[in-house]
Amino acid sequence: MTNTPSVEGQKRHLDNLLQKLSGLIRKLPASRPCGTKEGPIAKHFTSHEYDITEGPYFTFNQSWERVFQCPESEKEHLVIQGKYGLEMVQAYLACFVKYPGIEKDGGLQLVAQRVEVLIALIEAVKSKDPPKMGTRPPKKTNTGKRSRAESDSGEEANDKTYKLKTIPSASESSSSDSAEDITEVNSAASKSKKPKKKKAKTVTAVALDNDSDIIIEEIDGPKVGRNPMKAKWAFTLWQPRAATVKQRPVWRWGCRNCS
């Protein structure tokens, strides 16, 4: 006769198996897919109700066989993560092992056998798909470029016709540096600050030689926004003449063909 462990011993053994199963489910590889609402696990392990007349193990075994009684090539696809994956199976097991009457007819031992088979399946899948360890990329070394000092020293050592570079005097270097600084400052200022376009002022005044009223411009700056073709045509017909209005210098435009 075989020694059958007591009910308490069977429960302790089953509790240890469930703890191991929980740890394996939490450490499933990230490459494993997630379960869906339409999957077989969600379809058969959602409800925790059981047939009172047949007992809790009958309902448990019926749901288990409908999911895990499949060809060996398809069992690997049942190792899925997420709330619709093996986490739902774990919750189903934890609920049914607490129902009264599950221990009848060796129910606890049969449930433990199911859990052991599931643990072996998960371990087999994890061995095929181990988690990838993160590796740091190697540091890039700048071996293709040499510093200016290294290149100069190499030229001096290898080239017999190498001529020493002349060092400018202090006055020449200071004057050249100041000239370069001024040029750089002027170029930077010209790029950063664009000159604002001044709008030319126009006034109407009576010419001193009793000609008709004409529009004259103050010498404040050129007008902007004019059509260049029209301006070119106008300049061919009119000639600017220096004049003053109220002691202010202006340009008085007169016809080239008029006396």
VEXVO-241718 format. One record per residue: x, y, z of N, C-alpha, C in turn. Coordinates in nm, 3 decimals, always signed. Layout:
<rs>
(r (X, Y, Z), (X, Y, Z), (X, Y, Z)) ...
</rs>
This chain:
<rs>
(r (+0.085, -0.119, +0.000), (+0.000, +0.000, +0.000), (+0.089, +0.125, +0.000)) (r (+0.046, +0.219, -0.082), (+0.121, +0.345, -0.088), (+0.074, +0.438, +0.021)) (r (+0.166, +0.511, +0.077), (+0.131, +0.605, +0.183), (+0.079, +0.733, +0.121)) (r (-0.047, +0.762, +0.139), (-0.109, +0.883, +0.087), (-0.089, +0.994, +0.190)) (r (-0.031, +1.108, +0.149), (-0.013, +1.217, +0.246), (-0.147, +1.270, +0.296)) (r (-0.142, +1.329, +0.413), (-0.264, +1.384, +0.471), (-0.312, +1.504, +0.390)) (r (-0.435, +1.545, +0.418), (-0.493, +1.660, +0.346), (-0.411, +1.786, +0.372)) (r (-0.367, +1.802, +0.496), (-0.286, +1.919, +0.529), (-0.154, +1.916, +0.453)) (r (-0.093, +1.799, +0.443), (+0.031, +1.787, +0.368), (+0.010, +1.815, +0.220)) (r (-0.102, +1.768, +0.166), (-0.133, +1.795, +0.026), (-0.153, +1.946, +0.002)) (r (-0.217, +2.014, +0.096), (-0.238, +2.159, +0.081), (-0.106, +2.235, +0.086)) (r (-0.016, +2.192, +0.180), (+0.113, +2.260, +0.188), (+0.193, +2.241, +0.059)) (r (+0.192, +2.120, +0.006), (+0.263, +2.092, -0.119), (+0.205, +2.174, -0.233)) (r (+0.073, +2.184, -0.237), (+0.008, +2.261, -0.343), (+0.036, +2.410, -0.329)) (r (+0.043, +2.459, -0.205), (+0.076, +2.599, -0.183), (+0.217, +2.631, -0.232)) (r (+0.311, +2.541, -0.207), (+0.448, +2.563, -0.256), (+0.454, +2.565, -0.408)) (r (+0.377, +2.477, -0.470), (+0.373, +2.476, -0.617), (+0.313, +2.605, -0.672)) (r (+0.209, +2.654, -0.608), (+0.144, +2.778, -0.654), (+0.238, +2.898, -0.638)) (r (+0.317, +2.899, -0.532), (+0.414, +3.008, -0.515), (+0.522, +3.003, -0.623)) (r (+0.567, +2.883, -0.655), (+0.666, +2.871, -0.763), (+0.606, +2.911, -0.897)) (r (+0.481, +2.874, -0.920), (+0.413, +2.911, -1.044), (+0.398, +3.063, -1.053)) (r (+0.364, +3.126, -0.942), (+0.349, +3.271, -0.941), (+0.480, +3.342, -0.976)) (r (+0.591, +3.292, -0.921), (+0.721, +3.352, -0.953), (+0.759, +3.337, -1.099)) (r (+0.730, +3.220, -1.157), (+0.759, +3.199, -1.299), (+0.674, +3.289, -1.389)) (r (+0.549, +3.307, -1.351), (+0.461, +3.392, -1.433), (+0.507, +3.537, -1.429)) (r (+0.551, +3.583, -1.311), (+0.598, +3.721, -1.301), (+0.725, +3.744, -1.382)) (r (+0.806, +3.640, -1.401), (+0.934, +3.655, -1.470), (+0.930, +3.601, -1.613)) (r (+0.812, +3.600, -1.672), (+0.803, +3.556, -1.811), (+0.882, +3.651, -1.900)) (r (+0.946, +3.601, -2.004), (+1.020, +3.690, -2.094), (+0.929, +3.794, -2.158)) (r (+0.985, +3.911, -2.181), (+0.905, +4.019, -2.242), (+0.864, +3.986, -2.384)) (r (+0.931, +3.890, -2.446), (+0.897, +3.853, -2.584), (+0.769, +3.770, -2.593)) (r (+0.721, +3.718, -2.480), (+0.599, +3.638, -2.483), (+0.479, +3.727, -2.509)) (r (+0.384, +3.683, -2.591), (+0.267, +3.766, -2.621), (+0.173, +3.777, -2.502)) (r (+0.079, +3.868, -2.512), (-0.022, +3.887, -2.408), (-0.152, +3.819, -2.449)) (r (-0.224, +3.772, -2.350), (-0.352, +3.708, -2.378), (-0.459, +3.809, -2.415)) (r (-0.564, +3.760, -2.478), (-0.675, +3.845, -2.523), (-0.807, +3.794, -2.465)) (r (-0.909, +3.878, -2.474), (-1.042, +3.838, -2.424), (-1.101, +3.722, -2.504)) (r (-1.059, +3.712, -2.629), (-1.113, +3.607, -2.716), (-1.033, +3.478, -2.707)) (r (-0.926, +3.474, -2.628), (-0.841, +3.356, -2.620), (-0.905, +3.245, -2.538)) (r (-0.851, +3.124, -2.546), (-0.909, +3.011, -2.472), (-0.898, +3.026, -2.321)) (r (-0.790, +3.088, -2.272), (-0.776, +3.103, -2.127), (-0.885, +3.194, -2.072)) (r (-0.906, +3.307, -2.137), (-1.011, +3.399, -2.091), (-1.150, +3.337, -2.106)) (r (-1.166, +3.248, -2.202), (-1.297, +3.187, -2.226), (-1.333, +3.086, -2.119)) (r (-1.235, +3.009, -2.069), (-1.267, +2.897, -1.979), (-1.223, +2.919, -1.835)) (r (-1.142, +3.022, -1.807), (-1.095, +3.044, -1.671), (-1.146, +3.174, -1.610)) (r (-1.245, +3.235, -1.671), (-1.299, +3.360, -1.617), (-1.394, +3.335, -1.501)) (r (-1.486, +3.242, -1.518), (-1.586, +3.213, -1.415), (-1.528, +3.120, -1.308)) (r (-1.553, +3.154, -1.181), (-1.507, +3.073, -1.069), (-1.621, +2.992, -1.005)) (r (-1.728, +2.979, -1.075), (-1.840, +2.899, -1.025), (-1.819, +2.752, -1.061)) (r (-1.878, +2.664, -0.983), (-1.864, +2.520, -1.008), (-1.997, +2.449, -0.988)) (r (-2.002, +2.331, -1.043), (-2.123, +2.249, -1.035), (-2.133, +2.189, -0.895)) (r (-2.238, +2.222, -0.822), (-2.251, +2.177, -0.684), (-2.271, +2.026, -0.678)) (r (-2.344, +1.972, -0.773), (-2.372, +1.829, -0.770), (-2.247, +1.745, -0.800)) (r (-2.162, +1.794, -0.890), (-2.043, +1.718, -0.928), (-1.921, +1.751, -0.842)) (r (-1.920, +1.870, -0.782), (-1.808, +1.908, -0.698), (-1.712, +2.003, -0.770)) (r (-1.625, +2.075, -0.694), (-1.538, +2.175, -0.756), (-1.432, +2.115, -0.848)) (r (-1.381, +1.993, -0.815), (-1.276, +1.939, -0.900), (-1.328, +1.906, -1.040)) (r (-1.452, +1.863, -1.050), (-1.510, +1.830, -1.180), (-1.510, +1.953, -1.271)) (r (-1.553, +2.065, -1.219), (-1.556, +2.188, -1.299), (-1.414, +2.233, -1.333)) (r (-1.323, +2.223, -1.233), (-1.184, +2.263, -1.259), (-1.122, +2.178, -1.368)) (r (-1.138, +2.047, -1.359), (-1.076, +1.956, -1.455), (-1.135, +1.976, -1.595)) (r (-1.265, +2.008, -1.601), (-1.328, +2.029, -1.730), (-1.270, +2.153, -1.800)) (r (-1.253, +2.262, -1.726), (-1.195, +2.384, -1.784), (-1.049, +2.361, -1.822)) (r (-0.975, +2.290, -1.738), (-0.832, +2.267, -1.765), (-0.811, +2.186, -1.893)) (r (-0.889, +2.080, -1.910), (-0.873, +1.996, -2.028), (-0.913, +2.068, -2.156)) (r (-1.010, +2.157, -2.148), (-1.052, +2.231, -2.268), (-0.944, +2.327, -2.316)) (r (-0.854, +2.366, -2.227), (-0.748, +2.459, -2.265), (-0.616, +2.387, -2.289)) (r (-0.572, +2.308, -2.192), (-0.437, +2.252, -2.197), (-0.430, +2.111, -2.258)) (r (-0.545, +2.048, -2.287), (-0.541, +1.918, -2.353), (-0.540, +1.942, -2.505)) (r (-0.420, +1.970, -2.554), (-0.400, +2.003, -2.695), (-0.267, +1.942, -2.740)) (r (-0.237, +1.944, -2.869), (-0.109, +1.889, -2.916), (+0.010, +1.961, -2.852)) (r (+0.120, +1.889, -2.840), (+0.238, +1.945, -2.776), (+0.291, +2.068, -2.849)) (r (+0.276, +2.071, -2.981), (+0.325, +2.185, -3.058), (+0.246, +2.313, -3.031)) (r (+0.124, +2.299, -2.978), (+0.040, +2.415, -2.952), (+0.046, +2.462, -2.807)) (r (+0.100, +2.380, -2.718), (+0.103, +2.417, -2.576), (+0.193, +2.538, -2.551)) (r (+0.297, +2.551, -2.631), (+0.387, +2.665, -2.614), (+0.315, +2.798, -2.634)) (r (+0.213, +2.800, -2.719), (+0.137, +2.922, -2.744), (+0.048, +2.961, -2.627)) (r (+0.032, +2.872, -2.529), (-0.049, +2.903, -2.411), (+0.033, +2.974, -2.302)) (r (+0.165, +2.978, -2.320), (+0.249, +3.049, -2.223), (+0.248, +3.196, -2.263)) (r (+0.146, +3.266, -2.215), (+0.126, +3.406, -2.248), (+0.113, +3.486, -2.119)) (r (+0.137, +3.614, -2.128), (+0.135, +3.699, -2.009), (+0.016, +3.794, -2.013)) (r (+0.003, +3.873, -1.906), (-0.108, +3.966, -1.897), (-0.224, +3.910, -1.818)) (r (-0.323, +3.996, -1.796), (-0.437, +3.954, -1.714), (-0.525, +3.851, -1.783)) (r (-0.513, +3.839, -1.914), (-0.586, +3.735, -1.988), (-0.494, +3.618, -2.023)) (r (-0.381, +3.609, -1.956), (-0.287, +3.500, -1.979), (-0.280, +3.409, -1.860)) (r (-0.156, +3.368, -1.825), (-0.139, +3.273, -1.714), (-0.173, +3.334, -1.578)) (r (-0.178, +3.467, -1.571), (-0.221, +3.528, -1.444), (-0.365, +3.490, -1.412)) (r (-0.448, +3.477, -1.515), (-0.587, +3.434, -1.494), (-0.593, +3.287, -1.450)) (r (-0.503, +3.204, -1.505), (-0.498, +3.064, -1.463), (-0.454, +3.053, -1.317)) (r (-0.359, +3.134, -1.277), (-0.313, +3.133, -1.138), (-0.426, +3.173, -1.043)) (r (-0.500, +3.278, -1.078), (-0.612, +3.320, -0.994), (-0.720, +3.212, -0.987)) (r (-0.743, +3.142, -1.097), (-0.841, +3.033, -1.099), (-0.800, +2.920, -1.006)) (r (-0.670, +2.884, -1.011), (-0.620, +2.779, -0.923), (-0.629, +2.819, -0.776)) (r (-0.587, +2.943, -0.745), (-0.588, +2.989, -0.606), (-0.729, +2.990, -0.549)) (r (-0.829, +3.011, -0.633), (-0.967, +3.013, -0.585), (-1.021, +2.871, -0.564)) (r (-0.995, +2.781, -0.661), (-1.056, +2.648, -0.654), (-0.994, +2.560, -0.546)) (r (-0.866, +2.579, -0.513), (-0.806, +2.494, -0.410), (-0.861, +2.525, -0.271)) (r (-0.932, +2.635, -0.257), (-0.989, +2.672, -0.127), (-1.134, +2.629, -0.112)) (r (-1.195, +2.581, -0.221), (-1.333, +2.538, -0.211), (-1.344, +2.410, -0.128)) (r (-1.445, +2.401, -0.042), (-1.464, +2.275, +0.034), (-1.504, +2.161, -0.059)) (r (-1.448, +2.048, -0.035), (-1.478, +1.930, -0.116), (-1.378, +1.907, -0.227)) (r (-1.283, +1.998, -0.249), (-1.184, +1.978, -0.354), (-1.091, +1.862, -0.323)) (r (-1.083, +1.828, -0.193), (-0.991, +1.722, -0.153), (-1.049, +1.582, -0.172)) (r (-1.178, +1.572, -0.205), (-1.241, +1.442, -0.222), (-1.184, +1.368, -0.343)) (r (-1.172, +1.237, -0.325), (-1.124, +1.149, -0.433), (-0.987, +1.193, -0.486)) (r (-0.902, +1.244, -0.397), (-0.767, +1.283, -0.435), (-0.763, +1.406, -0.525)) (r (-0.859, +1.497, -0.507), (-0.866, +1.616, -0.592), (-0.744, +1.706, -0.579)) (r (-0.692, +1.721, -0.456), (-0.576, +1.808, -0.435), (-0.452, +1.754, -0.506)) (r (-0.434, +1.622, -0.502), (-0.320, +1.562, -0.569), (-0.329, +1.579, -0.721)) (r (-0.450, +1.565, -0.773), (-0.469, +1.582, -0.918), (-0.444, +1.726, -0.962)) (r (-0.488, +1.820, -0.878), (-0.461, +1.962, -0.909), (-0.312, +1.988, -0.905)) (r (-0.240, +1.928, -0.806), (-0.096, +1.947, -0.796), (-0.026, +1.892, -0.919)) (r (-0.074, +1.780, -0.973), (-0.013, +1.725, -1.095), (-0.030, +1.820, -1.212)) (r (-0.148, +1.883, -1.222), (-0.171, +1.980, -1.329), (-0.075, +2.099, -1.316)) (r (-0.054, +2.145, -1.193), (+0.035, +2.259, -1.171), (+0.179, +2.223, -1.205)) (r (+0.223, +2.103, -1.168), (+0.359, +2.059, -1.199), (+0.382, +2.054, -1.351)) (r (+0.282, +2.006, -1.425), (+0.296, +2.002, -1.572), (+0.305, +2.144, -1.628)) (r (+0.226, +2.236, -1.574), (+0.230, +2.375, -1.622), (+0.365, +2.440, -1.590)) (r (+0.420, +2.413, -1.471), (+0.551, +2.468, -1.434), (+0.658, +2.416, -1.530)) (r (+0.653, +2.287, -1.562), (+0.752, +2.231, -1.654), (+0.739, +2.293, -1.793)) (r (+0.616, +2.322, -1.837), (+0.595, +2.386, -1.967), (+0.655, +2.526, -1.969)) (r (+0.632, +2.604, -1.863), (+0.686, +2.740, -1.858), (+0.839, +2.738, -1.857)) (r (+0.898, +2.650, -1.780), (+1.044, +2.641, -1.775), (+1.103, +2.601, -1.910)) (r (+1.034, +2.514, -1.982), (+1.083, +2.474, -2.115), (+1.077, +2.590, -2.213)) (r (+0.971, +2.669, -2.206), (+0.958, +2.784, -2.295), (+1.063, +2.890, -2.262)) (r (+1.088, +2.912, -2.133), (+1.188, +3.011, -2.092), (+1.329, +2.970, -2.133)) (r (+1.356, +2.841, -2.132), (+1.489, +2.796, -2.174), (+1.511, +2.818, -2.324)) (r (+1.404, +2.813, -2.403), (+1.417, +2.840, -2.546), (+1.429, +2.989, -2.576)) (r (+1.370, +3.069, -2.492), (+1.368, +3.213, -2.516), (+1.422, +3.285, -2.394)) (r (+1.553, +3.278, -2.367), (+1.609, +3.342, -2.248), (+1.605, +3.493, -2.262)) (r (+1.593, +3.565, -2.152), (+1.593, +3.712, -2.160), (+1.728, +3.764, -2.205)) (r (+1.727, +3.863, -2.289), (+1.850, +3.922, -2.341), (+1.908, +4.018, -2.239)) (r (+2.035, +3.999, -2.212), (+2.103, +4.087, -2.117), (+2.146, +4.213, -2.190)) (r (+2.127, +4.326, -2.123), (+2.165, +4.453, -2.183), (+2.316, +4.471, -2.186)) (r (+2.367, +4.511, -2.298), (+2.511, +4.534, -2.313), (+2.534, +4.677, -2.353)) (r (+2.638, +4.734, -2.301), (+2.670, +4.872, -2.335), (+2.747, +4.876, -2.466)) (r (+2.716, +4.972, -2.550), (+2.793, +4.983, -2.676), (+2.935, +5.024, -2.648)) (r (+3.032, +4.974, -2.725), (+3.172, +5.011, -2.701), (+3.195, +5.158, -2.727)) (r (+3.289, +5.214, -2.653), (+3.321, +5.355, -2.669), (+3.393, +5.377, -2.801)) (r (+3.357, +5.486, -2.866), (+3.419, +5.519, -2.993), (+3.552, +5.589, -2.967)) (r (+3.654, +5.539, -3.030), (+3.786, +5.601, -3.015), (+3.817, +5.678, -3.142)) (r (+3.866, +5.798, -3.126), (+3.896, +5.886, -3.239), (+4.037, +5.856, -3.289)) (r (+4.048, +5.744, -3.363), (+4.179, +5.703, -3.413), (+4.208, +5.757, -3.551)) (r (+4.104, +5.804, -3.621), (+4.123, +5.848, -3.759), (+4.181, +5.987, -3.769)) (r (+4.168, +6.068, -3.665), (+4.216, +6.206, -3.670), (+4.332, +6.224, -3.574)) (r (+4.429, +6.301, -3.617), (+4.542, +6.335, -3.530), (+4.536, +6.482, -3.497)) (r (+4.590, +6.512, -3.383), (+4.594, +6.652, -3.345), (+4.694, +6.727, -3.431)) (r (+4.682, +6.858, -3.428), (+4.771, +6.941, -3.509), (+4.916, +6.928, -3.464)) (r (+4.935, +6.917, -3.331), (+5.072, +6.905, -3.280), (+5.134, +6.773, -3.324)) (r (+5.052, +6.662, -3.324), (+5.106, +6.533, -3.364), (+5.141, +6.532, -3.512)) (r (+5.054, +6.595, -3.595), (+5.082, +6.596, -3.738), (+5.205, +6.679, -3.769)) (r (+5.222, +6.791, -3.698), (+5.340, +6.874, -3.720), (+5.467, +6.800, -3.681)) (r (+5.462, +6.731, -3.566), (+5.581, +6.660, -3.521), (+5.614, +6.546, -3.616)) (r (+5.511, +6.481, -3.672), (+5.536, +6.373, -3.767), (+5.598, +6.425, -3.895)) (r (+5.554, +6.540, -3.941), (+5.612, +6.597, -4.062), (+5.759, +6.634, -4.039)) (r (+5.787, +6.686, -3.921), (+5.925, +6.725, -3.893), (+6.016, +6.603, -3.892)) (r (+5.966, +6.490, -3.838), (+6.051, +6.372, -3.824), (+6.069, +6.299, -3.956)) (r (+5.964, +6.293, -4.041), (+5.968, +6.212, -4.162), (+6.013, +6.290, -4.285)) (r (+5.985, +6.418, -4.291), (+6.017, +6.496, -4.409), (+6.148, +6.570, -4.386)) (r (+6.252, +6.537, -4.469), (+6.381, +6.602, -4.452), (+6.379, +6.746, -4.503)) (r (+6.288, +6.775, -4.595), (+6.280, +6.911, -4.650), (+6.184, +6.998, -4.573)) (r (+6.142, +6.949, -4.457), (+6.046, +7.026, -4.376), (+6.110, +7.156, -4.329)) (r (+6.041, +7.264, -4.348), (+6.090, +7.395, -4.306), (+6.014, +7.440, -4.182)) (r (+6.089, +7.495, -4.090), (+6.026, +7.546, -3.969), (+5.938, +7.664, -4.001)) (r (+5.827, +7.667, -3.936), (+5.735, +7.778, -3.956), (+5.788, +7.902, -3.886)) (r (+5.786, +8.014, -3.957), (+5.834, +8.139, -3.898), (+5.733, +8.192, -3.799)) (r (+5.785, +8.240, -3.689), (+5.698, +8.295, -3.585), (+5.695, +8.446, -3.603)) (r (+5.578, +8.505, -3.623), (+5.571, +8.650, -3.641), (+5.609, +8.722, -3.514)) (r (+5.656, +8.844, -3.533), (+5.693, +8.926, -3.418), (+5.570, +8.966, -3.339)) (r (+5.597, +9.020, -3.218), (+5.486, +9.055, -3.129), (+5.402, +9.166, -3.189)) (r (+5.468, +9.265, -3.253), (+5.391, +9.377, -3.310), (+5.307, +9.331, -3.428)) (r (+5.365, +9.241, -3.515), (+5.290, +9.193, -3.629), (+5.172, +9.107, -3.586)) (r (+5.198, +9.020, -3.488), (+5.088, +8.933, -3.443), (+4.979, +9.013, -3.377)) (r (+5.017, +9.114, -3.297), (+4.915, +9.193, -3.229), (+4.834, +9.273, -3.329)) (r (+4.902, +9.330, -3.432), (+4.827, +9.410, -3.530), (+4.737, +9.322, -3.615)) (r (+4.790, +9.202, -3.654), (+4.706, +9.113, -3.734), (+4.589, +9.060, -3.653)) (r (+4.617, +9.028, -3.524), (+4.507, +8.981, -3.440), (+4.401, +9.086, -3.422)) (r (+4.443, +9.211, -3.400), (+4.344, +9.318, -3.380), (+4.264, +9.340, -3.506)) (r (+4.334, +9.333, -3.624), (+4.262, +9.351, -3.750), (+4.162, +9.239, -3.771)) (r (+4.203, +9.115, -3.739), (+4.110, +9.003, -3.754), (+3.994, +9.016, -3.657)) (r (+4.023, +9.059, -3.534), (+3.915, +9.076, -3.436), (+3.816, +9.179, -3.484)) (r (+3.866, +9.292, -3.537), (+3.776, +9.398, -3.584), (+3.691, +9.347, -3.699)) (r (+3.755, +9.271, -3.790), (+3.680, +9.217, -3.905), (+3.573, +9.120, -3.859)) (r (+3.608, +9.032, -3.762), (+3.508, +8.937, -3.712), (+3.395, +9.007, -3.641)) (r (+3.427, +9.112, -3.563), (+3.322, +9.186, -3.492), (+3.231, +9.255, -3.589)) (r (+3.291, +9.316, -3.693), (+3.208, +9.387, -3.791), (+3.120, +9.290, -3.869)) (r (+3.176, +9.173, -3.908), (+3.096, +9.076, -3.982), (+2.985, +9.019, -3.896)) (r (+3.015, +8.993, -3.766), (+2.911, +8.941, -3.678), (+2.803, +9.043, -3.655)) (r (+2.843, +9.172, -3.640), (+2.743, +9.276, -3.619), (+2.656, +9.295, -3.742)) (r (+2.718, +9.283, -3.861), (+2.640, +9.300, -3.983), (+2.542, +9.185, -4.003)) (r (+2.578, +9.065, -3.955), (+2.488, +8.952, -3.968), (+2.376, +8.956, -3.866)) (r (+2.411, +8.991, -3.741), (+2.312, +8.988, -3.634), (+2.215, +9.105, -3.641)) (r (+2.266, +9.223, -3.681), (+2.182, +9.341, -3.684), (+2.161, +9.385, -3.828)) (r (+2.041, +9.371, -3.875), (+2.008, +9.416, -4.009), (+1.970, +9.563, -4.002)) (r (+2.021, +9.646, -4.089), (+1.987, +9.789, -4.085), (+1.839, +9.811, -4.115)) (r (+1.781, +9.893, -4.034), (+1.640, +9.925, -4.052), (+1.625, +10.019, -4.171)) (r (+1.528, +9.989, -4.251), (+1.501, +10.071, -4.367), (+1.428, +10.198, -4.325)) (r (+1.486, +10.310, -4.358), (+1.426, +10.438, -4.324), (+1.330, +10.480, -4.432)) (r (+1.217, +10.528, -4.389), (+1.117, +10.575, -4.482), (+1.147, +10.721, -4.516)) (r (+1.163, +10.747, -4.642), (+1.196, +10.884, -4.684), (+1.077, +10.975, -4.664)) (r (+1.105, +11.092, -4.608), (+1.000, +11.191, -4.585), (+0.983, +11.277, -4.709)) (r (+0.861, +11.310, -4.739), (+0.832, +11.398, -4.853), (+0.751, +11.517, -4.805)) (r (+0.779, +11.632, -4.858), (+0.706, +11.754, -4.825), (+0.671, +11.824, -4.956)) (r (+0.574, +11.908, -4.950), (+0.534, +11.988, -5.066), (+0.572, +12.132, -5.041)) (r (+0.643, +12.193, -5.134), (+0.687, +12.331, -5.118), (+0.682, +12.400, -5.253)) (r (+0.684, +12.531, -5.248), (+0.682, +12.611, -5.371), (+0.824, +12.639, -5.412)) (r (+0.856, +12.613, -5.537), (+0.992, +12.636, -5.586), (+1.025, +12.784, -5.582)) (r (+1.151, +12.817, -5.567), (+1.194, +12.955, -5.555), (+1.187, +13.030, -5.687)) (r (+1.190, +12.955, -5.799), (+1.190, +13.022, -5.929), (+1.050, +13.024, -5.991)) (r (+0.944, +13.029, -5.903), (+0.804, +13.044, -5.946), (+0.757, +12.929, -6.035)) (r (+0.822, +12.812, -6.029), (+0.768, +12.697, -6.101), (+0.645, +12.644, -6.029)) (r (+0.580, +12.548, -6.091), (+0.462, +12.488, -6.027), (+0.504, +12.409, -5.904)) (r (+0.402, +12.382, -5.818), (+0.432, +12.305, -5.695), (+0.484, +12.167, -5.731)) (r (+0.590, +12.122, -5.669), (+0.646, +11.989, -5.693), (+0.674, +11.923, -5.559)) (r (+0.687, +11.791, -5.561), (+0.716, +11.714, -5.439), (+0.866, +11.700, -5.426)) (r (+0.918, +11.736, -5.312), (+1.061, +11.728, -5.289), (+1.086, +11.633, -5.173)) (r (+1.205, +11.577, -5.168), (+1.242, +11.480, -5.066), (+1.354, +11.535, -4.980)) (r (+1.340, +11.512, -4.850), (+1.449, +11.549, -4.760), (+1.564, +11.448, -4.777)) (r (+1.685, +11.493, -4.754), (+1.800, +11.404, -4.766), (+1.811, +11.323, -4.637)) (r (+1.715, +11.234, -4.616), (+1.714, +11.147, -4.498), (+1.746, +11.004, -4.535)) (r (+1.733, +10.973, -4.658), (+1.757, +10.837, -4.701), (+1.671, +10.806, -4.823)) (r (+1.703, +10.703, -4.895), (+1.628, +10.671, -5.016), (+1.493, +10.611, -4.981)) (r (+1.399, +10.629, -5.071), (+1.269, +10.566, -5.054), (+1.282, +10.417, -5.081)) (r (+1.194, +10.340, -5.017), (+1.198, +10.195, -5.034), (+1.063, +10.148, -5.084)) (r (+1.064, +10.033, -5.144), (+0.940, +9.974, -5.188), (+0.894, +10.020, -5.325)) (r (+0.975, +10.101, -5.394), (+0.936, +10.146, -5.528), (+0.970, +10.038, -5.630)) (r (+0.894, +10.042, -5.738), (+0.920, +9.951, -5.849), (+1.049, +9.995, -5.917)) (r (+1.150, +9.909, -5.929), (+1.278, +9.952, -5.989), (+1.264, +9.994, -6.135)) (r (+1.172, +9.934, -6.207), (+1.154, +9.972, -6.347), (+1.098, +10.113, -6.359)) (r (+1.000, +10.142, -6.273), (+0.943, +10.277, -6.275), (+1.047, +10.379, -6.229)) (r (+1.126, +10.341, -6.128), (+1.228, +10.434, -6.080), (+1.331, +10.462, -6.187)) (r (+1.368, +10.360, -6.260), (+1.466, +10.379, -6.367), (+1.411, +10.472, -6.475)) (r (+1.281, +10.451, -6.507), (+1.218, +10.537, -6.608), (+1.207, +10.681, -6.558)) (r (+1.177, +10.697, -6.428), (+1.162, +10.831, -6.373), (+1.295, +10.905, -6.371)) (r (+1.401, +10.831, -6.338), (+1.532, +10.897, -6.335), (+1.576, +10.944, -6.474)) (r (+1.525, +10.876, -6.576), (+1.563, +10.921, -6.712), (+1.493, +11.051, -6.750)) (r (+1.382, +11.083, -6.684), (+1.306, +11.205, -6.718), (+1.332, +11.320, -6.623)) (r (+1.375, +11.290, -6.501), (+1.390, +11.394, -6.400), (+1.534, +11.397, -6.352)) (r (+1.570, +11.512, -6.303), (+1.707, +11.533, -6.255), (+1.700, +11.597, -6.117)) (r (+1.767, +11.535, -6.015), (+1.765, +11.595, -5.882), (+1.856, +11.718, -5.875)) (r (+1.808, +11.820, -5.805), (+1.886, +11.941, -5.784), (+1.886, +11.976, -5.637)) (r (+2.000, +12.013, -5.589), (+2.010, +12.047, -5.446), (+1.940, +12.179, -5.420)) (r (+1.864, +12.184, -5.312), (+1.791, +12.305, -5.273), (+1.769, +12.302, -5.124)) (r (+1.712, +12.410, -5.071), (+1.682, +12.419, -4.928), (+1.541, +12.466, -4.910)) (r (+1.475, +12.411, -4.811), (+1.341, +12.455, -4.773), (+1.344, +12.476, -4.623)) (r (+1.323, +12.604, -4.583), (+1.330, +12.640, -4.442), (+1.464, +12.598, -4.383)) (r (+1.567, +12.629, -4.460), (+1.704, +12.601, -4.418), (+1.732, +12.452, -4.396)) (r (+1.656, +12.369, -4.466), (+1.679, +12.225, -4.457), (+1.717, +12.176, -4.595)) (r (+1.822, +12.095, -4.607), (+1.865, +12.047, -4.739), (+1.767, +11.944, -4.794)) (r (+1.728, +11.966, -4.919), (+1.638, +11.873, -4.986), (+1.684, +11.855, -5.129)) (r (+1.628, +11.754, -5.190), (+1.646, +11.734, -5.334), (+1.521, +11.784, -5.405)) (r (+1.542, +11.872, -5.497), (+1.430, +11.920, -5.581), (+1.444, +11.861, -5.718)) (r (+1.343, +11.789, -5.756), (+1.346, +11.717, -5.882), (+1.292, +11.807, -5.992)) (r (+1.368, +11.821, -6.100), (+1.326, +11.903, -6.212), (+1.333, +11.826, -6.343)) (r (+1.251, +11.864, -6.436), (+1.246, +11.795, -6.565), (+1.374, +11.825, -6.643)) (r (+1.429, +11.717, -6.701), (+1.550, +11.733, -6.780), (+1.526, +11.815, -6.908)) (r (+1.405, +11.806, -6.959), (+1.374, +11.873, -7.086), (+1.326, +12.016, -7.067)) (r (+1.301, +12.056, -6.941), (+1.254, +12.192, -6.914), (+1.375, +12.282, -6.886)) (r (+1.360, +12.405, -6.923), (+1.469, +12.499, -6.901), (+1.471, +12.548, -6.757)) 
</rs>
